[in-house]
Each structure stands twice: as structure tokens, then as C-alpha cells.
Amino acid sequence: MLQSLVDHKHYTGLSSDVEKRLKMHNDGKVQSTKRRRPFILIYQEVAKTLVEARKRKKYFKSAAGRRFLKRL
């Protein structure tokens, strides 16, 4: 989970290389987040499978997932 230092909104995504993906976001190479950079990493998890990772991503985009992140 990334947070924009400009508008303080979150970005949820999947990656096998988190540091590389964060750099891509901060370098403006991701069209959907280009205007909201810079970003900081605020939360990450390791999933055993891609299916599990997608389920967690979907959870974090839900109301329950957003409440979980607020409590951190």
C-alpha cells in the first residue's frame, strides 16, 4: 500500500518487487499515479500465491480493508 505525499490518498497494488515498483511510481512511469507523486510505502504483505494476493488486494479496497488500514 502506497500513500501519496501530495493528496494523502492510498494506492493498492501487487508486485513481486516492491522497491522497484515504488521507484516506478515515484519516477512517474505509472500513468495512473503520475500526478500524485511522491509516494511512500505504508504497508506490505507477502502472499504465497497470486490468487491469495489478489484476494487481499480486493479486501484492502473494501470498506473493511480501509478500516483495517486506519487502525494501523
C-alpha atoms as one frame of an Amber mdcrd trajectory, in Angstrom:
protein
   0.000   0.000   0.000   1.417   3.341  -1.041   0.405   6.773   0.159   0.738
   9.942  -1.853   2.519  12.767  -0.054   0.573  15.240  -2.223  -3.068  14.273
  -1.613  -2.568  11.605   1.110  -4.660   9.077  -0.839  -3.690   5.409  -0.988
  -2.691   3.214  -3.906  -3.116  -0.549  -3.586  -1.287  -2.860  -5.958   0.541
  -6.152  -6.477   4.223  -6.628  -7.195   6.913  -9.259  -6.845   9.473  -6.453
  -6.368   8.021  -3.758  -4.109  11.046  -1.449  -4.123  11.239  -1.476  -7.925
   7.500  -0.794  -8.203   7.686   2.095  -5.706  10.530   3.604  -7.743   8.424
   3.324 -10.917   5.580   5.218  -9.230   7.917   7.914  -7.906   9.694   8.270
 -11.263   6.344   8.987 -12.980   6.379   5.795 -15.056   2.871   4.754 -13.937
   0.232   6.803 -15.746  -2.494   6.414 -13.090  -0.328   7.837 -10.281   1.918
  10.215 -12.175   0.275  13.412 -10.868   0.089  12.212  -7.247   3.785  11.547
  -6.596   5.852  11.204  -4.494   4.708   8.068  -2.684   5.813   6.296   0.457
   5.304   2.651   1.314   2.929   2.405   4.280   2.052  -1.314   4.351   3.014
  -4.551   2.641   2.245  -8.241   2.955   3.747 -11.343   1.410   1.309 -13.759
  -0.239   2.025 -17.371  -1.118   0.082 -17.313  -4.378  -1.115 -14.762  -6.908
  -4.717 -15.749  -6.156  -4.186 -15.031  -2.450  -2.552 -11.693  -3.278  -5.500
 -10.662  -5.470  -7.954 -11.545  -2.684  -6.019  -9.372  -0.215  -5.892  -6.501
  -2.712  -9.653  -6.723  -3.143 -10.073  -6.764   0.656  -7.967  -3.611   1.100
 -10.124  -1.811  -1.439 -13.258  -2.691   0.562 -14.656  -0.703   3.498 -13.410
  -3.329   5.966  -9.911  -3.193   4.494  -9.817   0.604   4.675 -10.875   0.429
   8.340  -8.052  -2.076   8.988  -5.505   0.301   7.474  -6.811   3.241   9.506
  -6.175   1.293  12.708  -2.500   0.742  11.843
